[in-house]
């Protein structure tokens, strides 16, 4: 496995150096055209579930308005507006996202690459909301992007489904109280990043490289601060005529966090705890809501609610970006593997057929058809507490995609050590 990774690092490094002398000049869009699509949505994502719904997208130049109503394992409505031009220029844009989750369910797995494939628990949410804004600065033909985003989320727990594990009761109590924390202190996440997309097309990349750095941070520093940094490098090597392309991706993520040792009371200090309870009952404590939890729970949420995510150690960081799901290790469920560090390598060979670019203008559809695509892929990844990756998990599979102007419809089938998974989703995995 180390030899394979070394070869890929050398391969991508060699071409990134050579490409530094060859900056791809992405052609400008000849004219602004209005496109719109109304389409059924069918999703299948391992570890998340299945569902159906309807979506509608309106595209005008780089501006993209998408609304969706989904029913199934995840039951939600969403609105996404991307790249609203500011100051009468396409170089500075604002994006907006809003979602209302009526019902949702996901699975929580234990930490580590050798963790059991049996989940710790299933978590159901209800009546949760999120809203976010992102400001972007573009250079060249949208090939260099600087951005910063802010989101605030209102997450409400409906139920935790128990699993038969020896240490379940402890994990169950801690996780339940963690969601009580989130119900009182609304999670606020900021993210910022830099992207150099030196490719021929920002939707369907067939040539060049894409270098991306992104960082997520929490704004709940009084409770627990964390920072997750993601590094991604993709390279696209086309055949003559771009009838096929070899796509490769290297990804690395690491996290840093620290827990606050003195939240509402010091561990084991019953006098301080009792004082906190009295203040809460007297209405002298900020953010306490008696309809959501008792005063004792409120004054104990630090001890009962955070340690599970820190593996019972005060300074152990939260997890980095997880592996498993629609984009990385597709034969495993969403967030199957997580730890302080994660690493991933993916290789896809993509063949294009039925290439016959044409405009269509129907009653509820107006846009551009480009091509269909078949793909075979291999991917490998690991997580580790100390970046010393010793064990890797692999996936291999095949995919089918429909390339439209502004959107890619994707279906992937992958197999690995824990079974097979089918994914229906949007966009290329990398």
C-alpha positions in Angstrom: 0.0 0.0 0.0 2.8 2.4 0.8 4.4 1.7 -2.6 1.1 2.6 -4.3 0.8 5.8 -2.4 4.4 6.7 -3.2 3.9 6.1 -6.9 0.8 8.3 -6.9 2.5 11.1 -5.0 5.4 11.0 -7.5 2.9 10.9 -10.4 0.9 13.8 -9.2 3.9 15.8 -8.1 5.6 15.4 -11.5 2.6 16.6 -13.4 1.9 19.5 -11.0 5.4 20.8 -11.6 5.1 20.4 -15.3 1.7 22.1 -15.2 3.1 25.0 -13.4 4.6 25.9 -16.8 1.3 25.3 -18.5 -1.6 27.3 -17.1 -4.8 26.2 -18.8 -6.7 29.2 -20.3 -10.3 28.4 -19.8 -12.4 29.9 -22.5 -14.8 32.7 -21.6 -18.5 32.1 -21.9 -19.7 33.5 -25.1 -23.0 34.7 -23.8 -25.3 34.5 -20.8 -28.1 32.0 -21.3 -31.0 31.1 -19.1 -31.3 27.4 -18.3 -33.8 25.7 -16.1 -34.6 22.2 -15.0 -37.4 20.6 -13.1 -36.5 17.0 -12.3 -37.3 14.1 -10.0 -34.8 13.4 -7.3 -33.9 9.9 -6.3 -31.1 9.5 -3.8 -29.4 6.5 -2.2 -26.5 7.2 0.1 -25.0 4.5 2.2 -25.4 5.2 5.9 -28.0 7.9 5.2 -30.8 6.2 3.5 -33.0 6.5 0.4 -35.7 8.9 -0.7 -37.4 10.7 -3.6 -38.5 14.2 -4.3 -38.5 17.0 -6.8 -36.0 19.7 -7.5 -35.8 22.7 -9.7 -32.7 24.6 -10.9 -32.3 27.9 -12.6 -29.0 28.9 -14.1 -28.0 32.2 -15.6 -24.3 32.5 -16.3 -22.6 31.6 -13.0 -25.7 32.3 -10.9 -27.5 29.1 -9.8 -30.8 28.9 -7.9 -31.8 25.4 -6.7 -34.8 24.5 -4.6 -35.6 20.9 -3.5 -38.3 19.0 -1.6 -37.2 15.6 -0.5 -39.1 12.9 1.3 -37.8 9.6 2.6 -35.2 8.7 5.3 -34.3 12.4 5.1 -37.4 14.6 4.9 -36.4 18.2 4.1 -36.9 21.4 2.1 -33.9 23.4 0.9 -33.0 26.6 -1.0 -29.5 27.2 -2.5 -28.5 30.4 -4.3 -24.9 30.3 -5.6 -22.8 33.2 -6.9 -25.0 36.2 -6.6 -22.9 39.0 -8.2 -22.0 41.9 -6.0 -20.7 45.4 -6.9 -21.8 44.8 -10.5 -19.0 42.2 -11.1 -18.9 38.4 -11.4 -15.6 38.4 -9.5 -17.2 39.0 -6.1 -20.2 36.9 -5.3 -22.4 35.9 -2.4 -24.0 32.5 -1.9 -26.9 31.6 0.4 -28.2 28.3 1.7 -31.2 27.4 3.9 -32.7 24.0 4.9 -35.5 22.8 7.1 -35.2 19.2 8.2 -38.5 17.7 9.3 -37.0 14.2 9.9 -33.6 12.7 9.4 -31.6 9.7 10.5 -27.9 8.9 10.5 -25.6 6.3 12.0 -22.8 6.9 14.5 -19.8 4.6 14.4 -17.0 4.2 16.9 -13.6 5.9 16.4 -10.7 4.3 14.5 -9.8 2.4 11.4 -10.3 -1.0 13.1 -13.7 0.0 14.7 -16.5 -2.5 14.6 -18.8 -2.4 11.6 -21.7 -2.5 14.1 -22.7 1.1 14.8 -22.8 2.6 18.2 -26.3 4.0 17.7 -28.7 5.4 15.2 -29.6 9.1 15.7 -32.9 10.6 14.6 -33.4 14.3 14.3 -36.6 16.4 13.8 -37.6 20.0 13.1 -34.0 21.2 12.6 -32.9 24.2 10.6 -29.7 25.6 9.2 -28.8 28.8 7.3 -25.5 29.9 5.8 -23.7 32.6 3.8 -20.5 32.5 1.8 -18.5 35.3 0.2 -16.3 34.5 -2.7 -13.6 36.3 -4.6 -12.8 34.9 -8.1 -9.8 35.6 -10.3 -9.0 34.6 -13.9 -12.0 32.7 -15.4 -13.2 31.5 -12.0 -10.0 29.4 -11.7 -8.8 30.9 -8.5 -11.2 31.4 -5.6 -10.9 32.8 -2.1 -13.9 32.3 0.1 -15.3 32.6 3.6 -18.5 31.2 5.0 -20.7 31.3 8.1 -23.5 29.0 9.2 -25.7 28.7 12.2 -27.7 25.5 12.9 -30.7 24.6 15.1 -30.4 20.8 15.7 -33.1 19.0 17.6 -32.9 15.3 18.7 -35.9 13.1 18.3 -34.6 9.7 19.4 -31.5 7.6 19.9 -31.9 3.9 18.8 -30.0 1.7 21.2 -27.5 -0.9 20.1 -26.5 -4.0 22.1 -23.0 -2.9 23.1 -21.2 -3.5 26.4 -20.6 0.2 26.9 -23.7 1.5 25.3 -25.4 3.0 28.3 -22.5 5.4 28.8 -22.3 6.3 25.2 -26.0 6.7 25.0 -26.2 9.1 27.9 -23.3 11.2 26.7 -24.6 11.4 23.2 -28.1 12.4 24.3 -26.7 15.1 26.5 -24.5 16.3 23.7 -27.6 17.0 21.6 -29.1 18.9 24.6 -26.0 21.1 24.4 -26.7 21.7 20.7 -30.3 22.5 21.4 -29.3 25.3 23.8 -26.1 26.5 22.2 -26.8 26.6 18.4 -23.7 25.4 16.6 -22.0 28.1 14.6 -19.4 27.1 12.0 -17.2 29.3 10.0 -15.2 28.0 7.0 -12.7 29.6 4.6 -10.6 28.3 1.9 -8.5 28.8 -1.3 -9.0 26.9 -4.5 -6.8 26.8 -7.6 -8.9 25.1 -10.3 -6.5 24.9 -13.2 -8.8 22.8 -15.4 -10.6 23.2 -18.7 -14.2 23.1 -17.2 -15.4 23.7 -13.6 -18.3 21.2 -13.9 -16.8 18.4 -16.0 -13.0 18.5 -15.6 -11.1 16.6 -18.3 -7.7 18.3 -18.2 -5.5 20.0 -15.7 -5.3 20.0 -11.9 -7.4 21.2 -8.9 -5.7 22.2 -5.7 -8.0 23.0 -2.7 -7.5 23.9 0.9 -10.4 24.4 3.3 -10.7 24.9 7.1 -13.7 24.6 9.4 -13.8 26.2 12.8 -16.4 26.3 15.6 -17.4 29.5 17.4 -18.4 27.7 20.7 -15.0 28.4 22.1 -16.4 28.7 25.7 -17.5 25.1 25.4 -15.2 23.3 23.0 -13.1 24.7 20.2 -12.1 22.7 17.2 -10.5 23.2 13.8 -10.6 20.8 10.8 -8.2 21.4 7.9 -8.7 19.6 4.5 -6.1 19.4 1.7 -7.1 18.0 -1.7 -5.2 17.6 -5.0 -6.8 16.2 -8.1 -5.2 15.7 -11.5 -6.9 15.0 -14.8 -5.0 13.3 -17.6 -7.0 13.1 -20.8 -6.6 10.9 -23.8 -6.2 12.3 -27.3 -9.4 14.1 -28.1 -10.5 13.9 -24.5 -12.7 10.9 -25.2 -11.5 9.5 -21.8 -9.7 10.8 -18.8 -7.7 9.4 -15.9 -8.8 11.3 -12.7 -6.8 11.0 -9.5 -7.3 12.5 -6.1 -5.1 12.8 -3.0 -6.9 13.9 0.2 -5.7 14.6 3.7 -7.5 16.0 6.8 -6.5 16.6 10.4 -8.3 18.1 13.4 -7.3 20.1 16.4 -9.5 20.8 19.4 -9.4 21.5 23.1 -12.1 21.1 25.7 -12.8 23.7 28.4 -12.1 22.1 31.7 -14.2 24.5 33.7 -17.6 25.0 32.1 -20.3 25.3 34.7 -18.7 23.5 37.5 -15.5 21.6 38.3 -15.7 17.8 38.0 -16.5 16.3 41.4 -17.2 19.7 43.0 -20.7 19.2 44.3 -20.8 22.6 46.0 -20.2 24.4 42.8 -22.7 22.2 41.0 -25.4 22.8 43.6 -24.7 26.6 43.3 -25.2 26.3 39.5 -28.5 24.5 40.0 -29.8 27.1 42.3 -28.8 29.9 39.9 -30.5 28.1 37.0 -33.7 27.6 39.0 -33.7 31.3 40.0 -33.3 32.3 36.3 -29.8 33.7 36.9 -28.0 31.5 34.4 -27.9 32.4 30.7 -29.4 30.0 28.1 -31.1 27.7 30.5 -34.6 26.6 29.3 -36.6 24.4 31.7 -38.7 23.1 28.9 -35.7 21.4 27.3 -33.8 20.0 30.3 -33.7 20.0 34.1 -31.4 22.3 36.0 -29.3 19.3 37.0 -28.9 18.3 33.4 -28.0 21.8 32.4 -25.3 22.0 35.0 -23.9 18.6 34.0 -23.8 18.8 30.3 -20.1 19.3 30.1 -19.3 16.2 32.1 -21.9 14.0 30.5 -22.0 15.3 27.0 -18.5 16.0 25.6 -16.3 13.1 26.7 -17.7 10.6 24.3 -16.4 12.6 21.3 -13.1 13.1 23.0 -12.8 9.4 23.8 -12.9 10.1 27.5 -9.6 12.0 27.3 -9.7 15.7 27.9 -7.2 16.8 25.2 -8.0 14.3 22.4 -9.2 16.1 19.3 -12.5 15.6 17.6 -12.5 13.8 14.4 -11.2 15.0 11.0 -13.2 14.8 7.9 -14.7 11.3 7.7 -14.3 8.5 5.2 -17.2 6.6 3.7 -20.3 7.6 1.7 -20.9 9.2 -1.7 -17.4 10.6 -2.4 -14.7 8.7 -0.4 -14.6 4.9 0.2 -18.0 4.4 -1.6 -18.4 0.8 -0.5 -18.8 2.0 3.1 -21.6 4.0 4.8 -21.3 7.7 5.4 -18.8 8.6 8.2 -17.9 4.9 8.6 -14.3 5.8 9.6 -13.1 8.8 11.6 -10.2 9.8 13.8 -7.9 12.8 14.4 -6.3 12.3 10.9 -7.7 10.9 7.7 -6.1 10.1 4.3 -7.5 9.0 1.0 -6.4 8.3 -2.6 -8.8 7.7 -5.4 -8.3 6.8 -9.1 -11.1 6.8 -11.7 -10.9 6.1 -15.4 -13.8 7.8 -17.2 -15.1 7.0 -20.7 -17.3 9.4 -22.6 -19.9 8.3 -25.1 -23.0 9.7 -26.8 -21.2 13.0 -27.0 -23.6 15.2 -29.0 -23.8 18.6 -27.4 -27.2 20.1 -28.1 -29.7 22.5 -26.6 -33.1 21.4 -25.6 -36.1 23.6 -24.8 -39.1 21.7 -23.4 -42.0 22.9 -21.2 -40.1 22.4 -17.9 -36.6 21.8 -19.2 -34.3 24.2 -21.0 -30.6 23.6 -21.1 -27.7 21.7 -22.6 -26.9 18.0 -23.0 -23.3 17.1 -23.2 -22.5 13.4 -22.9 -22.9 10.2 -21.0 -20.0 8.6 -19.1 -18.9 5.2 -17.8 -16.3 4.9 -15.1 -14.3 2.3 -13.1 -12.6 3.3 -9.9 -10.3 2.2 -7.1 -9.9 4.0 -3.8 -8.2 3.5 -0.5 -8.2 5.4 2.8 -7.4 5.3 6.4 -7.8 7.2 9.7 -5.4 7.5 12.6 -4.9 9.3 15.9 -1.4 10.3 15.0 -1.0 10.4 11.2 0.8 7.1 11.3 -1.5 5.3 8.9 -1.0 1.5 9.3 -4.2 0.0 7.9 -6.1 1.0 4.8 -9.6 0.1 3.6 -10.2 -0.3 -0.2 -13.2 0.1 -2.5 -13.5 -0.8 -6.2 -16.5 -0.1 -8.4 -18.2 1.1 -11.6 -20.2 4.2 -12.3 -22.6 5.7 -14.8 -23.0 9.5 -15.2 -25.1 11.9 -17.4 -23.3 15.2 -18.1 -25.6 18.2 -18.5 -24.8 21.8 -18.6 -24.2 22.8 -15.0 -25.0 19.5 -13.4 -23.9 15.8 -13.4 -26.2 13.0 -12.4 -24.2 10.1 -10.9 -24.8 6.4 -10.1 -22.0 4.4 -8.5 -21.8 0.7 -7.4 -18.8 -0.1 -5.1 -17.7 -3.2 -3.2 -15.3 -3.6 -0.3 -14.5 -5.7 2.8 -17.8 -5.0 4.5 -20.1 -5.5 1.5 -21.5 -3.6 -1.5 -23.1 -0.2 -1.7 -25.1 1.6 -4.4 -25.0 5.4 -4.5 -27.2 7.8 -6.5 -25.9 11.4 -6.2 -24.9 14.6 -8.0 -21.5 15.6 -9.3 -18.2 13.8 -9.7 -16.7 12.4 -6.5 -13.5 14.5 -7.3 
